[in-house]
Amino acid sequence: MTSQMLKEACAASERVAFQLTQDQERFAELGALLRANPPRSAVTVARGSSDHAAAYLAYLMMARTGCLTASLPMSLVTLNQAPLQVQNTLAVAISQSGQSPDVVEPLRYFSANGATTVALVNDATSPLADAAQWTMPLHAGPELSVAATKSYITSLSAAARLVAHWQNDAALLEALQRLPEDLQVATQQDWDKAIDVFAPAERIMVVGRGTGFTTALESALKFKETSTIQAEAFSGAEIKHGPMALIHEGYPLLVYATRGPAQQGLIKLAEEMRGRGARVLLAAPADIAERDLTIATASVPDLDPLTAIQSFYVMAAKLSVARGLNPDQPRHLSKVTKTN
């Protein structure tokens, strides 16, 4: 029987295609506002997979607009009641459900104290949507599997739309229009080799850098969530600062070498880890001869994290089943998590 997780992951291209037909004027209006009144700084507000999407957004905003962006420790608002100075700040919250108080309350605080607030949220009737000045629905449709897949990918596409309209970047906007086709290609990639390597694993290290690090973070979470594997994500720049001590003969590593200035360094890292005895799977575009898994590229490199995680999700759903688990019902977890 095909898992709900796999069905929903494979529906991501369709949901992104639909998202791109919606809210076009609203994204354009928000982009014009940000160009006319550039924020001094920005914060993201999110948990779990949504926080990985927020890290992707933060990277794009800093790399493309120069706006310094940080992830908000939500307890500063919900528990400490810190007197944060938020004028001329952009606050973006990302959530599938829009229900968790520790995401909703900070955005309410920012809205009430002079910030520009945006919610990228799947439930447009949620408390988070009510707390934001600008609500941008993800249009992922109902997501029944506990593990987020299509809602994560639509969060990434909405994040890229926000930045593209902020910059009024015709190339990125055009690339987004081709993204559903790119995701379809990514869905068809054969990553079954990874199942053979990871099915018996107890621990996995996942490595990336730049926007590719957000893919590593999300992959590590899914390994834990759906396959009960202790997986950790590391930046390719950090792995030699201590984590490399964990490497031993046969230790499994998944390395994402997506396009960009960090790619060659990650390819060299994969080679070095192989030399140390690790069982490395290098995920990279088709023009990288050393690859073990193929990443279907998008029209621009900044969208490659969407195609990379699309292929990973298909593999991860199958991996969970191969380990005798149900990816739709991870133990101890529920779809909506409410924390303060």
C-alpha positions in Angstrom: 0.0 0.0 0.0 1.3 3.5 -0.9 1.8 5.6 2.1 0.0 9.0 2.6 3.4 10.6 2.9 4.5 9.3 -0.5 1.2 10.4 -2.1 1.5 13.9 -0.6 5.1 14.3 -1.5 4.3 13.4 -5.1 1.6 16.0 -5.1 4.0 18.8 -4.4 4.4 19.9 -8.0 0.7 20.2 -8.5 0.3 22.2 -5.3 3.1 24.6 -6.3 1.6 25.0 -9.7 -1.7 26.0 -8.1 0.0 28.3 -5.6 1.7 30.2 -8.4 -1.8 31.1 -9.9 -2.9 32.6 -6.6 -2.3 35.8 -4.7 -0.2 37.3 -7.5 -1.3 40.9 -6.9 -0.8 40.5 -3.2 2.7 39.3 -3.6 3.4 42.2 -6.0 2.0 44.7 -3.5 4.1 43.3 -0.7 7.2 43.4 -2.9 6.5 47.0 -3.8 6.1 47.9 -0.1 9.4 46.3 0.8 11.2 48.1 -2.0 9.7 51.4 -1.0 10.3 50.9 2.7 13.2 48.5 3.0 13.3 46.9 6.5 16.4 47.5 8.6 16.4 43.8 9.6 14.2 40.7 9.5 13.3 37.8 11.8 11.8 34.5 11.0 9.3 32.7 13.4 8.9 29.0 12.9 9.3 25.5 14.3 10.3 22.1 12.9 10.2 21.7 9.1 8.8 25.2 8.9 11.9 26.5 10.6 14.0 24.8 7.9 11.9 26.7 5.3 12.5 29.9 7.3 16.3 29.2 7.2 16.0 29.0 3.4 14.1 32.3 3.3 16.6 33.9 5.5 19.5 32.8 3.3 17.7 34.1 0.2 16.9 37.5 1.8 20.4 38.1 3.1 22.1 36.9 -0.1 19.8 38.7 -2.5 18.7 41.9 -0.6 21.4 42.3 2.0 18.7 42.4 4.8 20.2 40.9 7.9 17.9 38.1 9.1 17.8 36.1 12.2 15.7 33.3 13.6 13.7 34.5 16.6 14.0 32.6 19.9 10.2 32.6 20.5 10.5 32.3 24.3 11.8 35.9 24.4 8.2 36.8 23.7 6.2 33.9 25.1 8.1 33.3 28.3 10.4 36.2 28.9 8.2 39.1 27.7 11.4 40.8 26.5 10.9 44.5 25.4 12.0 43.9 21.8 12.5 46.9 19.6 10.8 45.8 16.3 10.2 49.1 14.4 11.3 48.9 10.8 11.7 45.1 11.1 10.2 42.5 8.8 8.8 39.4 10.6 7.9 36.3 8.6 6.2 33.4 10.3 5.9 30.0 8.5 3.6 27.3 9.6 1.4 24.5 8.2 -1.3 24.7 10.8 -0.9 28.2 12.2 -2.0 27.0 15.6 1.1 26.9 17.9 1.0 29.7 20.5 4.8 30.1 20.3 4.5 31.0 16.6 1.3 33.1 16.9 2.1 35.2 19.9 5.4 36.6 18.6 3.8 37.6 15.3 1.0 39.4 17.3 3.7 41.2 19.3 5.5 42.3 16.1 2.3 43.4 14.5 1.3 45.5 17.5 4.7 47.2 17.8 5.6 48.6 14.4 6.9 45.7 12.4 5.8 44.5 9.0 4.4 41.0 9.6 3.9 38.2 7.0 2.5 34.7 7.6 3.2 32.0 5.1 0.6 29.5 6.3 -1.4 26.6 4.9 -4.5 27.3 7.0 -5.6 30.8 6.0 -8.2 30.8 8.8 -5.8 30.0 11.6 -4.8 32.2 14.5 -1.4 32.9 12.8 -3.2 34.2 9.7 -5.2 36.5 12.0 -2.0 37.8 13.7 -0.3 38.8 10.4 -0.7 42.0 8.4 0.0 40.0 5.3 -1.2 36.5 5.0 0.1 34.4 2.1 -1.6 31.0 2.0 0.6 28.1 1.0 -2.2 26.4 -0.9 -0.7 23.0 -0.1 -4.1 21.5 0.4 -4.9 19.1 3.3 -1.9 17.3 4.6 -2.9 14.2 6.5 0.5 12.5 7.0 2.3 13.7 10.2 5.5 14.2 8.2 5.3 17.5 6.3 6.2 17.2 2.6 4.1 19.2 0.2 3.5 21.9 2.9 7.3 22.2 3.2 7.9 22.5 -0.5 5.1 25.1 -0.9 6.7 27.0 2.0 9.9 27.1 0.1 8.2 28.3 -3.1 6.2 30.9 -1.2 9.5 32.1 0.4 11.1 32.4 -3.1 8.1 34.2 -4.4 8.3 36.7 -1.6 12.0 37.5 -2.3 11.4 37.5 -6.1 8.7 40.1 -5.8 10.7 42.1 -3.2 13.5 42.3 -5.8 11.1 42.5 -8.7 13.5 39.9 -10.2 12.1 38.7 -13.6 14.5 35.8 -13.8 13.5 34.3 -10.5 9.8 34.9 -11.2 10.2 33.1 -14.5 12.1 30.3 -12.9 9.3 29.8 -10.4 6.8 29.4 -13.3 8.9 26.4 -14.5 9.3 25.0 -11.0 6.3 22.6 -11.2 7.9 20.8 -14.2 11.2 20.7 -12.4 9.6 19.1 -9.4 8.0 16.5 -11.6 11.4 15.5 -12.9 12.7 15.4 -9.3 9.9 13.0 -8.3 11.1 10.5 -11.0 14.7 10.4 -9.9 15.9 7.0 -8.7 17.2 7.3 -5.2 16.7 3.6 -4.3 20.4 3.2 -3.8 20.0 5.3 -0.7 17.5 2.8 0.7 20.0 0.0 0.5 22.6 2.1 2.4 20.3 3.7 5.0 17.9 0.9 5.8 20.3 -0.8 8.3 21.7 2.5 9.6 21.4 3.6 13.2 23.1 7.0 12.7 23.5 9.2 9.7 25.3 12.5 9.1 23.7 14.8 6.5 25.8 17.6 5.1 25.1 20.7 3.0 26.0 24.3 2.8 24.3 27.6 1.8 20.7 27.0 0.8 21.7 23.3 0.6 22.2 23.3 4.3 18.5 23.8 4.8 17.9 20.6 2.7 20.3 18.8 5.1 18.4 20.0 8.1 15.1 18.9 6.7 16.5 15.5 5.6 17.9 14.9 9.1 14.6 15.6 10.7 12.8 13.2 8.3 15.3 10.5 9.0 14.5 10.8 12.7 10.8 11.3 12.3 9.9 8.6 9.8 12.7 6.1 10.1 13.8 6.5 13.8 17.4 7.0 12.7 19.6 9.3 14.8 20.5 11.8 12.0 22.4 15.1 12.4 22.8 17.9 9.9 26.0 19.8 9.6 27.3 22.5 7.4 30.2 21.4 5.2 32.2 24.3 6.8 31.6 22.9 10.3 32.1 19.2 10.0 35.8 19.4 10.6 35.4 21.3 13.8 34.4 18.2 15.8 31.8 16.1 14.1 34.4 14.4 12.0 35.5 12.5 15.1 32.3 10.5 14.7 33.4 9.1 11.3 34.4 5.5 11.2 34.5 2.7 8.7 31.1 2.4 7.1 29.6 5.4 8.8 26.8 6.7 6.5 26.9 10.2 5.1 24.5 12.0 2.8 26.2 15.0 1.2 24.1 17.5 -0.8 26.3 19.3 -3.4 23.8 21.6 -4.9 24.9 24.2 -7.4 26.6 27.3 -6.1 29.9 28.5 -4.7 30.0 25.8 -2.0 29.5 22.9 -4.5 33.2 22.1 -5.2 34.1 22.1 -1.5 31.3 19.6 -0.8 32.5 17.3 -3.6 36.0 17.4 -2.1 34.6 16.8 1.4 32.7 13.7 0.1 35.9 12.4 -1.4 37.8 13.0 1.9 35.1 11.3 3.9 35.3 8.3 1.6 39.0 8.2 2.2 38.3 8.0 5.9 36.1 4.9 5.4 32.7 6.6 5.5 29.9 5.2 3.3 29.2 8.4 1.4 26.2 9.1 -0.8 26.9 12.3 -2.8 23.7 13.9 -4.1 24.5 16.3 -6.9 23.4 17.4 -10.4 23.8 15.2 -13.4 27.0 17.0 -14.6 28.9 15.8 -11.4 30.5 12.5 -12.3 31.2 11.6 -8.7 27.6 11.7 -7.7 25.7 8.7 -6.3 22.2 10.3 -6.4 21.1 12.8 -9.0 19.5 16.1 -8.0 17.2 17.4 -10.8 18.2 21.0 -11.2 15.7 23.9 -11.3 15.9 26.8 -13.7 18.1 28.8 -11.2 20.3 27.4 -8.5 18.4 29.1 -5.7 15.5 26.8 -6.4 17.5 23.6 -6.3 16.7 23.0 -2.6 13.1 22.3 -3.7 14.0 19.7 -6.3 16.6 18.1 -4.0 14.1 17.7 -1.1 11.4 16.4 -3.5 13.6 13.5 -4.5 14.6 12.9 -0.9 11.0 12.8 0.3 10.1 10.0 -2.2 13.1 8.0 -1.0 12.4 8.7 2.7 8.8 7.4 2.5 10.1 4.2 0.9 12.9 3.9 3.5 10.5 4.1 6.4 8.5 1.2 4.9 11.7 -0.8 4.3 12.6 -0.4 8.0 9.2 -1.9 8.9 7.7 1.5 10.0 4.6 3.5 9.0 5.8 6.9 7.8 2.3 8.4 8.2 2.2 7.7 12.0 5.6 8.4 13.6 5.6 7.3 17.2 5.0 9.9 19.8 4.2 12.6 17.2 1.0 14.4 16.1 0.3 16.7 13.1 -0.3 19.8 15.1 2.2 20.6 17.9 1.4 23.4 20.4 4.2 24.8 22.5 4.6 28.1 24.4 
